[in-house]
């Protein structure tokens, strides 16, 4: 018998294996998204050779087999070259995410302590410019969020599971690391340290409100409350991967919506201070006014964080030729950012209406406690602080997950084996206490919203626009091309200006604190 038919059958799957390589986890097969309209008719797909015209002369049993095979290939997507290391890392270890998980994670990452300082920005910007800046920033970051969701599977057969991976694909291996690694790590580690400071201070206030004078004989110091909060974070950090903290993200999302609503409702419902004014704060010089406005705009920019986690959240979802991951991801993100808008805008506008330019630098929570400590029922005030603590504990987990992933990626690449439970726990204990010591050494870090917003602004507002042009390659000099280049360079310019304003604010406030320091 002739051996040729057997050889032909063996050679059929070899073509897609070579032409569509992909580095993925063994936990689920991945596939490219459908081709664009321009190339759809000529592009090869795993089922393009099983057409109705091809099936028409074939008998019923063989036709049924081929139809079943077509459905299987559409579900699986295509043949991929798997990377076992991805199955060992916290972000890509589990691939059973869905739109609900995406909504929980995005909402937990998008609303937090940064929303509470938005009224501080309004104190420098005023009603008109503050509302305009907040609206433009919200629309801008929503557009860049859509870009990141679409670019997750921009190249057929490849998923960019981390922000740095997408930056390397767009800017090159070395330049991508230089541009994206520092701001993303700074966002994760800096936010985690700020959460320890805010969580510890809020736990201290909660304890004072609940106990009152009964527990004031020998209270814990602020540093000791930082240590208590850090210990709770480390215990919760033992959850293995990003999908496993979906429940914590749900808790964080619910508590964020609840305390944001309670804070502005309680503030608006109370009598306003008699000396309130809505005029922007006057400063002694035009240079001081300019830098203060830049710092305020940096606070607005920092309110929209979480873009450094978009690709990581989408990486937890299964993706096939028929059901690409960007569909549930975008569905969940739209729901999340609707609620984010419902939190940020009322807090900013309601907080400024309630306190005007008397808003303290710590934000609306400090204003609520300072102005209405004796007007609001103690139980209601304590509940608000407790919700803030729960939200800080939940946000710490999702912002720390990329750092845990980096630690374990370095370990597995060197040892070629997954982390044991003791190694994984050791990394997370080490990371938690490093953030604790940084927080103790730099206790003013939680007030650096303007500087943090300026330094990390490109991650949210600039880099995604550049990535879209460099990866998708729209027609040169088209509207799409001009629009993304202009937005990207505007983001870089704002980043520099906001960072300078943040540094000026730190130096200026630091000198004042030093001047008024009692002897």
Secondary structure as UniProt FT lines:
FT   HELIX           4..19
FT   STRAND          23..24
FT   TURN            26..27
FT   TURN            37..42
FT   TURN            46..49
FT   HELIX           52..55
FT   TURN            56..57
FT   HELIX           60..76
FT   STRAND          81..82
FT   HELIX           84..88
FT   TURN            90..92
FT   HELIX           99..110
FT   HELIX           113..116
FT   HELIX           118..151
FT   TURN            152..153
FT   TURN            156..157
FT   HELIX           163..171
FT   HELIX           173..211
FT   HELIX           212..215
FT   HELIX           222..236
FT   TURN            237..238
FT   HELIX           243..245
FT   HELIX           246..269
FT   TURN            274..275
FT   HELIX           286..302
FT   HELIX           307..309
FT   HELIX           310..314
FT   TURN            315..316
FT   HELIX           325..355
FT   HELIX           356..358
FT   TURN            361..362
FT   HELIX           364..372
FT   TURN            373..375
FT   HELIX           378..415
FT   HELIX           421..441
FT   TURN            442..444
FT   HELIX           445..447
FT   HELIX           449..457
FT   HELIX           458..462
FT   HELIX           463..472
FT   TURN            476..477
FT   HELIX           479..515
//
